Amino acid sequence: MKQDKIIKVVPYNAEWPALAEIETARLKEILGPACIETHHIGSTSVPGLAAKEDLDILCVVDKLESSLTLKDIGYAFKGEFNIPLRYFFSKNTDTCKVNLHVTEREHGFISLNLCFRDYLRSHEDCRSDYQKLKYQLLQDPTSFERINGRFPKYTLEKNHFIKDILNQAGYSGINFNFCIHTAEWEAAKHYRQSYFFNSASVDDPYTWTFNHPNHIHLVMYMGIRIIGYAHLQLWPDRCAVLHILTIHKTQRNKGQGKRFLHLLEKWLKNKQFKSLHIESPVEVLPFYKKYGYTSVPFNDSDEYKIKAGVTPLGKFL
């Protein structure tokens, strides 16, 4: 595990909102009409809550690529991290560090963060519990270590509390994430084994893809519950394969499969992929054909052979 820099939580600073306002004014100036709305989010946006001194700002833009001009005012582009179609930037100012989260309209990241922020603002007991948890986690000498080179243990171990708050707030929005947290990987393993490999009476033979850079594993949330899982493989020449797309049986025939497929296509298109290919079992052929997939032969050479009883399909993105 990689050692992170020291994490320091300080008492609430009444100047944080004003600092956020100054920075959002700069954002609006550089982005112009591309900037649709901005929000001060994260712990520094909750009056009375101790926090790291990093300001978190959410910026909603017309198109993600519009945000790349932010390099002109000192923002470093860090990619998506754990959230597809959410660009992350950071910048050190004279007074603080700014973490900037950029999405397009209707991204689930927006409603999730505003729900969490607003609930803490209006519930002093939850705000107090969150503050206690932060200080408690920092007592662990291993809290600074990054898990799998990504997020500090301190950040990951707040996940359960955050989801509990969202649940109390009645949050029911749709989000999709790259598998990062332990719970997300456990869900991925469960969906794969239960929905695919149990029927063949074999253990999942493709767990090696969990640590392969060309294989992308994602989960879809409804509120705090994982209701879907997908496995993409990225090929050369800007082509991709959807090996698995599944929705929890209680959420089928409710439009969630369509929504997940659309999000996957949008993410691939944003990455400039040209086509998405599928080996479809006969029972789900109507689903894929309904959304523009047609018979397209392809040869998956990376230990994924076309299986009996499936139809190769494809769609240009």
N, C-alpha and C positions, 0 to 999 in steps of 0.2 A: 504494500500500500504506500502511496506517495504521501509525503508529509506536506500539509498545507501551511500557509503562513498563519500566524497566531490570529485566532478569532477573538475579537474584543466586543463585548456588549456593554453599552453605556446607558445611563439614565436618559429618559426622553428629553430632547432639546426642542424648545418651542420655536427655534429658528428653522427647523427642518422644512416646514411647509413653505416658508418664504424662499428658501434656497431652491426648492423644487419649482416654484413659480418662475424664478429667474431662469432656470435651465429650460423649462418648457417654452418660455418666450423665445429663447435661442433656437429651439427646435422648430417652432412655428415659422420663424424668420427664414431659416435655411430651407425648409421643406415647402413653404408656401402652400398653395392649394392642395398639394398631395397629402398634407396633414389634415385628417378629418377630426380627430379629437385626441386629447391627452388626459392622463390620470396619474396622480401621485398614488402609488400602491406600496405594498410591503409594510413592514413594521414602523418605518419612520413616518408613515401616513396616519398612524393611529395615535391620537393624543394620549399621553400618559404611559405609553408602552416603551420599555427599554428596548434597544435595538443596536445592531451594528450601525456604524455611521454612514453606510452606503445608502444613497438615495435610489429607490426603485421608481422608475417612471415608465408608464405604458403609453405608447404612441400608436394610434390607429391610422393607417395610411391607405391610399387608394390602391397602390400596388406595392408589393414588398420591395421590388427593385428600386423604387423611389427612395427608399431609406439609405441606400448605399452612398448617397451624397453626403451623409452625416460624417464621413471620413474628413470632410472639409473643415469641420469644427472640432477635430481631435478625437472622434469616436473610433475605437478599434472594433472591427467586426469579428465576433467570436463564433458565428455559425448558429445552429439551432439547439445544440445540446440535447435535451431530452424531449423537446416539444416540436414536432414537425410544423412548418409554416409559421414559426415564431422566431424572428431574428433577434439575436442578443448582441448588444454592443456595450462597451464599457469605456469610461473616460475618467481621468483624474483631473479635478479642478483645483483651484487654490484653496478651497474650503472643504471639499469632500470628494468621494468617489461616486460616480453615477453609474448605475446599472440600467440600461435602456432596453426595454422589451418592445418589439415592433411586430404588429400583426395587421392583417387586413380586417375589414368589417366582418362581423358574425363569427369570428374565431372564438371557440369556447374558452380560451385563456382569458378573454375580457370579462365575461360574466363571472367566471370562477374567482378571479382576483378581487373584483368589486364586491362580490358576495362575502368573501372572507374578511375583507377590510371593513365593510360596513357593519358586519355582525360584531366584530371586536370593538368597533367604535361605540356601539350601543349596548354592549354587555360587559360591565366592569368586572364581573366575576371571571368570565372567560379570558379577558385581557390580563387579569392578575395571574390566572393559571398558566397562561402562555409565557408570561415573564418569568415565573418560577421555573418552568420547564427549561427555558433557555439557560438560566444560571446553573440549574442542576446538570444539564448536559455538558456544560463547560468544566464541571468538576472532574469529568472523565478525561484522563490524560491522553486517551486515544481519539478524542472527539475531533481533533484537528486533521486526522489522517483521511486521505481521499480513498474512497472505495473504488476499486477497478480503474483508478486514475481519473475519476470523474468528479464526484461530489464529496465534500467532507462528511464524515460520519455524523457530525453535528446537524447538518442539513437534512440528511436522510432520516434521522431519528425523530425529527419533528413531523414526519409525514403522517403518522397515526393521529396526532393531535389535530393537525390541519383538516384531515378528513372527518374527524369527529365534529369539528366546528361546522364544516360544510353540511354535514348530515343534520345537525341541530338547526341550521339555517334553512333547511329544506331545499338545498341546491340540487337541481336535477338536469343540469346542462350536459351537453355532449362534448367530449374531448377525446383526442387520440394522442398517444405518447409512444415514443420508442421505449422498449422494455429497459428499465433502469433499476427500479426498486425490486427488492426481493419478492414482494407480493405480485408484481407484474410478471416476473419470470415464473413464479409458481403458477400463475394463471395461464401463461403461455404453455407450460408443460402439461397442465391439466387439459386444456382444450385440445392439444395435439394428440395426447394419448387417448383421451375419452372419446373424441369425435372421429378419430381417424385410425389409430393403430390398434385399439382394442378389438375392432371388428376383424382385423387380420391376425389377432392373437400373437402379436409381436410387440416388443418394446420399441419405442421410437428409435429408428436407426439413424436419425439425422440430427442428433443433439450436437454434433460437431459444428453445425451451422450457427450455434449460439455465440461462438467466438470467431466467426469468419466475417471479414470486412465487407464482403459482397452479399451477405445475407442480412436482411433487415427484419426484425421482429417488432411488431407493434400491437398495442392493445387499445380498445376503445372503451371509454367510460361513459356511463349514464349516471350523473351525480358522482358518488364515490364508489360505485359498483362497476367492475369490469364486465362488460356484456359482449365483447367481441375480441377476436384475435386474428392477426394476419401475418403471413410470412412472404416477404418479397425477396427475390434474387435479382441482383443488378448484373446485367451482361455488358460486354463491350458493345460499341456502336450504338449506345443510348437506347438499348432495349432492356426490358425487365420482364420477369416471370412472377406471377402470383401463384405460389404453390398451395397456400392455404388461406381461405377467408371463411370464417365461421362466426356465427352469432349464437349467443345462448338461446337454448330452445324456448325459453319463456318470452323472448323478444323477437322471435321470428314472425314474418308476415306483418310487420309493423313499420316497415320502411327503414329499419336500421341497417340491413345489408346494403341497400342502395346508398345510404348515407356514408357508410364506411368505404364502399367502393369508390364513391365520388371523392372522398378525402384522399384516398390513396392515389387516384389518378391526378388530382390537383397537385399533390406533393411531387409526384414523378414529373409532371409537366413543368413545375417550377424548377426542377433540377435539369430540365431540358432533355428529358427522355422522350423518345419518339414513339414508342409503342409498348403495350403491355400484353403479355401472352398468358394463356391459362390452359391447363388440361382439365377439362370439365367433365365430371361424371354426368351420366345421362339425366339424372333427376334434377340437376340445376342448370341444364342447358337453356331452358326458357328464361331463367333469370338473367344470364349473361347476354343472350341474344336480344333481350328487351332493352339493354343498355348499350347496344351498338357493337357487340362482339360477333365476329363472323369466323367461319372456318379458315384458319391460316396454319399450314404445316410449319412446324419448327422442330429443331433438334436440340434437346437439352443435354449437353455433353458432360455436365458437372455432376455425375453420379445420380442424376435424376432422369430415369428413363421413362418414356411414355408408357403408361400402364394400360393393361387391357381394360376395355370398357369405358375409356375416356375419349373425349373429342378435343383436339387442339384448336384453340380459338385465339384471336388476336384483335386488337383495336389500336388504330393510330390516335395518339393523344393530341 
